[in-house]
Amino acid sequence: MPKKELNLKRVPMPHQDPKVRARNFDEVAVGYSKADAVAEADRCLQCKKPTCKEGCPVNVQIPEFIKALREGDMEASAQALKEKNSLPAVCGRVCPQEQQCEKSCVLARQGAPVAIGRLERYVADWALKHKTEQAGVPAAGPSGRKVAVVGAGPAGLTCAADLAKAGHSVTLFEALHTAGGVLKYGIPEFRLPKSIVQSEVDYVTSLGVELVLDNVVGRTETVDDLLAEGFDAVFLAPGAGAPMFLNIPGENLNNVYSANEFLTRINLMKAYRFPDMDTPIRAGKRVAVFGGGNVAMDAARCALRLGAQEVFIIYRRSEDEMPARAEERENAKEEGVIFKLLTNPLRFIGDDKSNVRAVQCYEMELGEPDSSGRRRPIAKPDTEFEMEIDTAIIALGTRPNPVIPGTTPGLELKGEGLIATDLATGRTSKKGVWCGGDMATGSATVISAMGAGKRAAADIDAFLRAL
């Protein structure tokens, strides 16, 4: 058989026009057509040693699902995809594939890697449309063991699904009135539609997982209460929802938001459906967003869609040091977000009604790399200036809420209120209790949280079978 010729150019993803999408909350990336998907799948070399799989935190059967797609067997493709991943329609949209599976694709050495994430989205959407939610579910008999999973975000949903597939009885406790965690309250509709998240949640509950909403573990009941009630194991995945702030003068002025509050009001309170849903949130006309991660991009792009005339990203390093995905940065620029780099805020300035009216900033320059590997920003003397704004959004990251650690004796902590966790297994210092996701690592990606959920599920399963 002749050797397959390398195709180093990927099939582009269709998008809404930037000028149009900047004023609506419809999904930015339209998705592949069948012809697009087959053409992109045909680029896969089906390597004997698929390095792409090594780059996936949840070990998706990448060559297998792509091969089945290419051959037109969509049912088999969905089966292969869901064998390891319970949330593929989510991952196909928000997973940073360029730093993981696609980075490890052999085609990346000479050109564009296979668009694994785009193909994952295509197959997952096909599966949702054709009601193949049971794809990839092994027939495991009941084990007689009970597990409590705390937090219905990506780590909790993944762990619950894997444990249910293994035959265990799983109850999933969620503090909010809807499941999904950051997938629902944090990521905007134009990147990840709520209907997609709900479909993935429905798939998890279809496996037999019991979902208990409006239950704040640590308040409604403690971890020790759950263990006393007969649960054989508890997996903690409540995320890290406490916002971090700049700690500069004027931060308590009106119309200074944390990104958490801003995005939650938009997502859970449905400001994106105005005027059908009239959510109390100030859009502002001249908005400054402080930070350089994906959350900062999300907040800035939401502000545009809510009617802001000018939106600025203020970031103290250069764009090369920004943690946000390149795709999200480019989308933000195309939509009109203005990047003010090497800039740091000094104080907020209010008007006579205590509303923010300006921010005083100063310029920065880059020095030697710090512990993060990024060049350290250094203040440039005598460079202070004022920017007129009417809304500020702080997007600096999050810390864990202390409610669970504060009510769980025997649970060791580490810096910034994180639960000390064996990252390979999810085990904590407390017998019968595991942890994963942002409460174990600090703010990270959706797929890394899912990987933590899978690892913990495997270790919990082994623990339960040894009882």
C-alpha positions in Angstrom: 0.0 0.0 0.0 1.5 3.4 -1.0 2.4 5.7 1.9 -0.4 8.3 2.6 0.6 11.8 1.4 0.8 14.4 4.1 -1.9 17.1 4.0 -0.5 19.9 6.1 -3.5 22.3 5.8 -6.5 21.8 8.0 -10.1 22.5 7.0 -11.0 25.9 8.4 -13.8 26.2 10.9 -16.8 28.4 9.7 -17.5 31.4 12.0 -20.0 34.1 12.3 -18.8 37.4 10.8 -17.1 39.4 13.7 -19.2 42.5 13.2 -22.4 40.5 13.4 -21.4 38.1 16.3 -20.1 41.0 18.5 -23.7 41.9 19.1 -25.3 38.5 19.6 -24.8 35.6 21.9 -25.2 32.9 19.2 -22.3 30.4 18.9 -19.3 32.0 17.3 -18.0 28.8 15.6 -20.7 27.4 13.4 -19.3 23.9 13.2 -18.1 21.6 10.4 -20.4 20.3 7.7 -20.3 16.6 7.0 -18.0 17.2 4.0 -15.7 19.4 6.1 -15.5 16.7 8.9 -14.7 13.9 6.5 -12.1 16.0 4.7 -10.4 16.8 8.0 -10.7 13.3 9.2 -8.9 12.1 6.1 -5.8 14.0 7.1 -5.3 11.7 10.1 -2.4 9.3 9.4 -3.7 6.6 11.8 -0.2 6.4 13.4 0.8 3.0 14.8 2.0 4.9 17.9 -0.6 7.7 18.2 1.1 10.4 20.2 -2.1 12.4 20.2 -3.7 10.1 22.8 -0.7 10.7 25.1 -1.6 14.4 25.0 -5.2 13.9 26.1 -5.9 14.2 29.9 -8.9 11.8 29.6 -7.3 9.3 27.1 -9.9 9.7 24.4 -9.6 7.0 21.6 -8.6 9.6 19.1 -7.5 7.6 16.0 -10.4 5.2 16.5 -13.2 7.8 16.5 -11.6 9.7 13.6 -11.2 6.5 11.5 -14.9 5.6 12.1 -15.9 9.1 11.1 -13.9 8.9 8.0 -15.5 5.6 7.0 -19.0 7.0 7.6 -19.8 4.9 10.7 -21.0 7.6 13.0 -22.4 5.2 15.6 -19.0 3.6 16.0 -17.3 7.0 16.0 -19.6 8.1 18.9 -19.0 4.9 20.7 -15.2 5.3 20.5 -15.4 9.0 21.5 -17.6 8.4 24.6 -15.7 5.3 25.7 -13.4 7.6 27.7 -15.1 11.0 27.6 -18.5 11.6 29.1 -18.6 15.3 28.0 -17.3 15.3 24.4 -19.6 18.1 23.1 -18.2 20.3 25.9 -14.5 19.4 25.2 -14.9 19.9 21.5 -15.7 23.5 22.2 -13.6 24.7 25.1 -10.8 22.2 25.5 -7.3 23.7 24.7 -6.5 21.0 22.2 -3.7 23.1 20.7 -1.7 22.6 24.0 -2.6 18.9 24.4 -3.7 16.3 21.8 -3.1 18.5 18.7 0.2 19.6 20.0 1.2 15.9 20.1 -0.1 15.2 16.6 2.8 14.2 14.2 1.5 16.6 11.6 2.2 19.5 13.9 5.9 19.0 13.3 5.6 20.2 9.7 2.3 22.0 9.4 -1.2 22.1 11.0 -2.1 19.2 13.2 -5.4 17.3 12.7 -8.3 19.5 14.1 -9.1 16.9 16.7 -11.3 19.2 18.8 -13.4 20.2 15.8 -13.9 16.6 14.8 -14.8 15.8 18.4 -17.4 18.5 18.4 -18.9 17.2 15.1 -19.2 13.7 16.3 -20.5 14.7 19.7 -23.2 16.9 18.2 -24.2 14.1 15.8 -24.6 11.8 18.8 -26.7 14.3 20.7 -28.9 14.9 17.6 -29.3 11.2 17.0 -30.0 10.3 20.6 -27.0 8.0 21.1 -26.4 9.1 24.7 -25.8 5.6 25.8 -22.7 5.3 23.6 -19.7 3.9 25.3 -21.5 2.6 28.4 -20.3 -0.9 29.5 -22.8 -3.3 31.1 -21.6 -3.3 34.7 -23.7 -5.0 37.3 -24.6 -3.1 40.6 -21.7 -3.2 43.1 -23.8 -2.4 46.2 -21.5 0.6 47.0 -22.5 4.2 47.3 -20.5 7.3 46.4 -21.3 10.9 47.1 -19.9 13.4 44.5 -19.9 17.0 45.6 -20.0 19.6 42.8 -21.7 19.1 39.3 -18.9 20.8 37.3 -16.6 19.0 34.9 -14.7 17.1 37.5 -17.8 16.0 39.4 -19.7 15.0 36.3 -16.8 13.0 34.9 -16.2 11.2 38.1 -19.9 10.5 38.6 -20.3 9.1 35.1 -17.3 6.8 35.4 -18.4 5.5 38.8 -21.9 4.9 37.5 -20.5 3.0 34.5 -18.6 0.8 36.9 -21.8 -0.2 38.6 -21.7 2.0 41.8 -24.6 4.0 43.1 -23.8 7.7 42.8 -25.4 10.8 44.2 -24.2 14.1 42.8 -24.7 17.1 45.1 -24.8 20.6 43.6 -25.0 23.9 45.5 -26.7 25.8 42.7 -30.2 25.4 41.2 -28.8 23.8 38.0 -25.9 21.4 37.3 -22.9 22.1 35.1 -20.7 24.2 37.4 -18.4 26.6 35.5 -19.7 25.1 32.2 -23.1 26.8 33.1 -22.2 29.9 35.1 -18.7 30.8 33.8 -18.5 30.1 30.1 -20.6 32.4 27.8 -23.4 31.1 25.6 -21.5 32.1 22.4 -18.6 29.7 23.3 -20.6 26.9 25.0 -24.4 26.9 24.6 -26.3 26.0 27.8 -28.4 23.5 25.8 -25.2 21.6 25.0 -24.2 21.5 28.7 -27.6 20.4 29.8 -27.5 17.5 27.2 -24.2 16.3 28.7 -25.7 16.6 32.2 -28.7 14.6 31.0 -26.4 11.9 29.7 -24.7 11.6 33.1 -28.0 11.3 34.9 -29.2 8.7 32.3 -26.5 6.5 33.6 -28.4 6.3 36.9 -26.6 9.2 38.7 -29.0 10.9 41.2 -28.7 14.7 41.1 -29.5 16.7 44.2 -29.6 20.4 43.6 -29.6 23.4 46.0 -27.5 21.4 48.4 -24.4 23.2 49.9 -22.2 20.5 51.3 -20.6 22.0 54.4 -23.8 23.9 55.2 -26.8 21.6 54.3 -24.7 18.7 55.5 -21.1 18.0 56.1 -18.7 15.5 54.6 -18.8 13.6 57.8 -22.6 13.5 57.7 -22.4 12.0 54.2 -20.0 9.3 55.4 -22.3 8.6 58.4 -25.3 8.3 56.1 -23.8 5.3 54.5 -21.7 6.6 51.6 -18.6 4.5 51.1 -16.6 7.3 49.5 -16.9 11.0 48.9 -15.4 12.9 45.9 -15.0 16.6 46.4 -15.2 18.8 43.3 -16.8 22.1 44.3 -14.5 24.1 42.2 -12.9 27.4 43.2 -15.5 30.1 43.1 -14.2 32.8 45.4 -12.9 35.7 43.2 -9.5 37.4 43.6 -9.2 41.1 43.6 -6.6 43.8 42.7 -6.6 45.2 46.3 -6.2 48.8 45.1 -8.0 52.0 46.3 -11.5 52.4 44.8 -12.2 48.8 44.2 -15.4 49.1 46.3 -16.9 51.7 44.0 -20.2 51.0 42.2 -19.9 49.2 38.9 -16.7 47.4 39.7 -17.5 43.7 39.3 -15.6 40.5 39.8 -15.7 38.5 36.6 -17.4 35.7 38.6 -20.4 38.0 39.4 -20.5 39.5 35.9 -20.5 36.2 34.1 -22.8 34.5 36.5 -25.4 37.3 36.1 -25.1 36.9 32.4 -25.2 33.1 32.3 -27.4 31.9 35.2 -29.6 35.0 35.2 -29.8 34.9 31.4 -28.8 38.4 30.6 -27.8 37.0 27.2 -31.6 36.7 26.5 -32.4 40.4 26.9 -35.1 41.7 26.5 -36.9 38.3 27.1 -35.0 38.2 30.4 -34.3 41.6 32.0 -31.3 40.8 34.3 -30.0 43.4 36.7 -26.6 44.1 35.3 -24.8 47.2 34.1 -23.4 46.8 30.6 -21.6 50.1 30.6 -20.3 52.1 27.6 -16.6 52.2 28.3 -15.5 49.0 30.0 -12.1 47.9 31.3 -11.4 44.2 32.0 -8.3 43.5 34.2 -6.6 40.2 33.4 -5.3 38.1 30.5 -6.9 34.7 30.8 -9.8 33.1 29.1 -12.2 34.5 31.7 -11.0 38.0 30.9 -11.7 37.4 27.2 -15.1 36.0 28.0 -16.0 39.1 30.2 -14.8 41.5 27.6 -16.7 39.9 24.7 -19.8 39.7 26.9 -19.6 43.4 27.6 -19.5 44.1 23.9 -22.6 42.0 23.3 -24.4 43.8 26.1 -23.9 47.1 24.3 -20.6 48.6 25.4 -19.1 51.0 22.9 -15.5 50.4 23.9 -14.0 47.5 25.8 -10.4 47.3 27.0 -8.3 44.4 28.2 -5.8 45.8 30.6 -2.9 43.4 31.2 0.5 44.0 32.9 2.5 41.7 30.6 2.8 41.4 26.9 0.5 39.3 24.7 3.1 36.5 24.6 2.6 36.0 28.3 -1.2 35.9 28.2 -2.6 32.6 29.5 -5.8 33.0 27.3 -6.0 30.6 24.3 -4.8 32.2 21.1 -8.1 31.5 19.5 -10.0 33.5 22.2 -7.5 36.4 21.9 -8.0 36.5 18.1 -11.8 36.3 18.4 -11.7 39.2 20.9 -9.6 41.4 18.7 -11.8 40.6 15.6 -14.8 41.7 17.6 -13.3 45.0 18.5 -11.8 44.5 22.0 -8.9 46.8 22.6 -5.7 45.4 24.2 -3.8 47.7 26.5 -0.7 45.7 27.3 2.1 46.3 29.7 -0.3 48.3 31.8 -1.2 48.0 35.4 -4.0 49.7 37.5 -3.0 51.9 40.4 -6.4 53.1 41.7 -10.1 53.5 40.7 -11.5 57.0 40.8 -15.2 57.7 41.6 -17.7 60.4 40.9 -19.8 62.2 43.5 -22.3 59.3 43.5 -19.5 56.7 44.2 -19.7 55.3 40.7 -16.4 54.4 39.0 -15.5 57.1 36.4 -11.8 56.4 35.7 -8.9 54.2 36.5 -5.4 55.5 37.0 -2.8 53.2 35.5 1.0 53.1 34.9 3.1 51.4 32.3 5.2 48.3 32.7 8.2 46.7 31.1 9.3 43.0 31.2 12.3 41.8 33.3 13.6 38.3 33.9 11.3 35.3 34.1 9.6 34.6 37.4 8.5 31.3 39.0 5.8 30.9 36.4 8.3 31.0 33.5 6.9 34.3 32.2 8.9 37.5 32.2 8.3 39.5 35.3 6.5 42.9 34.8 8.4 45.9 36.3 6.8 49.3 36.8 8.2 52.1 34.6 8.7 55.3 36.7 6.7 58.5 35.9 4.3 56.8 33.5 0.9 57.3 35.3 -2.1 58.1 33.3 -5.9 58.1 33.6 -8.5 56.2 31.5 -12.1 57.2 31.6 -14.3 54.2 32.2 -17.8 53.5 33.6 -17.5 49.8 34.4 -14.6 47.7 35.6 -14.4 43.9 35.6 -11.7 42.1 37.7 -10.7 38.8 36.1 -7.6 37.7 38.0 -8.6 34.1 38.9 -10.3 32.4 41.8 -9.7 30.7 45.1 -11.6 27.8 46.7 -14.5 28.6 49.0 -13.5 27.6 52.6 -16.9 26.2 53.6 -16.0 22.5 53.0 -12.4 22.6 54.5 -13.8 24.5 57.5 -16.4 21.9 58.3 -14.3 18.7 57.6 -11.9 17.7 60.4 -8.9 15.8 59.3 -8.7 17.4 55.8 -5.2 18.8 55.3 -4.8 22.0 53.3 -2.0 23.6 51.3 -1.4 27.2 49.9 -4.4 29.4 49.0 -6.9 27.1 50.8 -6.5 24.2 48.4 -7.2 20.7 49.7 -3.9 18.7 49.8 -4.4 15.9 47.3 -2.5 13.1 45.6 -2.9 14.3 42.1 -2.4 10.8 40.6 -5.2 9.3 42.6 -7.3 12.2 44.1 -6.8 10.8 47.6 -6.8 13.3 50.5 -5.6 13.0 54.0 -9.0 11.9 55.2 -9.9 8.2 54.7 -12.8 7.7 52.2 -12.5 11.2 50.8 -11.1 12.2 47.4 -10.7 15.6 45.7 -10.2 16.9 42.2 -10.5 19.9 40.0 -9.9 23.5 41.0 -10.2 22.8 44.7 -7.1 20.6 44.5 -5.0 22.5 41.9 -6.4 26.1 41.8 -7.9 27.5 38.6 -7.2 25.3 35.6 -8.9 24.1 32.4 -12.1 22.1 32.0 -10.2 19.2 30.6 -7.7 19.0 33.4 -10.6 18.9 35.9 -12.1 16.1 33.9 -8.9 14.3 34.0 -8.8 14.6 37.7 -12.3 13.2 37.9 -11.4 10.2 35.8 -8.3 9.4 37.9 -10.2 9.7 41.1 -13.0 7.5 39.8 -10.5 4.8 38.9 -9.0 4.9 42.4 -12.4 5.1 44.1 -13.5 2.0 42.1 -10.4 0.1 43.2 -11.0 1.1 46.8 -14.6 0.1 46.8 -13.9 -3.3 45.2 -11.3 -4.0 47.9 -13.8 -3.4 50.8 
